[in-house]
Amino acid sequence: MVLPHQENLERKHLVGKHAASLVTDGETIILDVGTTTTIVTTRLTGRRNLNVMTNALKAATILRAAPGNVVHLPVANSGC
């Protein structure tokens, strides 16, 4: 049995590498949650001054560490 996050891992790394190569310093991007997104995020650590909207806590934590990056992490409104 293969865990879902480990399926097609080699392909996910290729997609993540390519997607990250399309992002340059100073851009605004939106990232969703997922294993491929996490791979993209780890490949964006050298970028600076990104404006990122994400609902992925891991992505937000990684990208916020870079100088000048602004990360927006929306919270769910429970109606309380």
N, C-alpha and C positions, 0 to 999 in steps of 0.2 A: 504494500500500500504506500502510495506517495502522498505526502502532505500537499495541499493545494498551492501553498506558496513556493513549493519546490518544483512544481511541474513546469516544464519548458524553461528552466532557469537559464540555459545558455542563450536561448532566443530573447528572453527578457533582458539579459545583459546587453545584447546587440541593439535592441530597441532603445534601451535606456541610454546607451552610449551615443546613439545617433540623435535622439531627442535632445540630450544635453548639449550636443555640438551645435544645435540650432539657436541656443540662447546665448546672447552676448551681454556684457556688462550694461547695467542701466535699464534693462527691459522689465516689462511687467508681465508676469505669468500667473497662471492658475494651475494648481496641482491638486489632484484628487487623492484619495487613499488607495493604496495597493502596493504589491510587491514591485511591480515595474516602476511605479512612481518613486518608491524608496531608492531604487537603483539610479533613477534620473537625479534625484536629490543628492545622492552621494557624489555624483559626477559634476554637480554644480557648485561644489564647495569653493572652487577657485574664482567664481564670479563675484563681482562687487556691485553694489548699488542696485540690487534687484528689488523690485516691488512684487511681493509674492502674496497671493491669496490661496489659502489651503485649509482644508479641514483635517489634515493629517498632522497630528501632534509631533510625530517623529520628524517629518519634513520641516515643520516650523522650527523645531529645536535645532536641527542641523543648519538650516539656512540663516537663522538669526545670529549665529555665531560669526558670520563673515562681516567685515567692516562695511557699513553703509547700507546693508540690506534692511528692508522694512518688510516685516511679515505680518499679515492680517490673518488671524485665526478666529473665524466666526464661532459663536457659541449657540447652541440650540436654546430656543425660548420655550420653556415648559409651560408658559402661561401663568406662572405663579407670580 
